[in-house]
């Protein structure tokens, strides 16, 4: 595999974070842009509220089902080629989405986007973990995840694009941009050299002595209780996160009588900016705490969710837009504390050869429940039930997620690997 020169390894490790920041931004922009274009899309293509929710749900279900495969491919083969291939294909599907003319065609396009995007996040986070060990792992992961927030926030621009240029134009523009960036990464991105998959290295540690295979991956992941605790926490977080991604623009627009563009930016902007601060603060805090106690990476997101849950409930229960903003900001900080530590926590628990596969399984379970939550939101709207109940339910789930985090038992020996 390609490997940067030793003299520039440290600088290149941070360059990798920068390269992948752009990919993460495009990843979330392309998948979430449709939620802020709801009215324009529904005016052009006939569908019910439940069907509109299903467009995001089918993306999540396909994305989740294939995430373990995407993770295993990144563990078994070149992470670089998995990342570049994923970006190129989903960008082409994004462009295609702007050219469909029926609900059925839109449904297929969203499913195809789920297929293509399933391969990126596990590979991207694993590549960052390859380059950044214990002392910088949370910070590097957090900076990368800030690209996710930037993409989600820019997704809120979909409402303005739909108002001024038409919803189809947004998908066309960003699809072309992603294809061009995939070509750029072919020349800039490099894999980190890893041990051979069939032979242990001289002086190999406990995570280096067996071939990378599906069976060994399943035993390494599901043979320990801490991985089940990680799955529980990540799924409960997904209930809140995807409910917000799918329905918060609609809730703010109707509950606070906002315009389409303002509702879209409000639903993404406050949370994403707070999450951006959260990943930077949480990454620095976690790396420092983990030097003294490896459970520091667990405690930081747990504290964020213990605070974020009640404030998310406040957002869904108040008639004051100022208090709703406060609720979104505190929730966003807690979300940032979580996102900057999820892969570093996984690295403390699982065999290092199966990090991408482990994250793939986390994506699979979490996106299944997230997709259900989005579809339930649409079904509740069709039944004339207020969306506030979706967010109130999610708030309780965040507190339970914090408890699940505290059940994780990190392996100190894997902190620096």
PyMOL commands that set and color helices and strands:
alter all, ss='L'
color gray80, all
select helices_A, chain A and resi 6-36+38-44+49-76+79-97+103-117+120-131+137-155+158-164+167-188+214-222+225-255+260-292+296-315+321-339+342-349+352-382+388-406+412-414
alter helices_A, ss='H'
color red, helices_A
deselect
rebuild
show_as cartoon
